[in-house]
Amino acid sequence: MKNEQSGDPATHTRNMRERFEELRTHLRTDIERVDEPQLRAMFETAAEVIGGLEKAFSDYEKKNETAWRKSND
């Protein structure tokens, strides 16, 4: 994680998005390595959920969702 001491929210959201992307990639890679259909489905579901978190963090950074805007914006 880069610059963990920073007080800048964008630094922290960017770091988390990078970690989410790494985890999502790892899950999708492991889907090809396991034979059990239920585990493959769980990995795919987890990758989708983490992708949603990654998008939420990105939306927060861009302030393109009403929930992430300050009331005086």
MOHUZI-V50599 format. One record per pair of residues at least 24 apart in sequence whose C-alpha atoms are under 6 Angstrom apart, sorted by the first residue. I is the first residue (numbers start at 0). J is the second residue. D is the distance in Angstrom with one decimal. If there is no record, write none. Layout:
i:I j:J d:D
i:I j:J d:D
This chain:
i:12 j:56 d:5.9
i:16 j:53 d:5.2
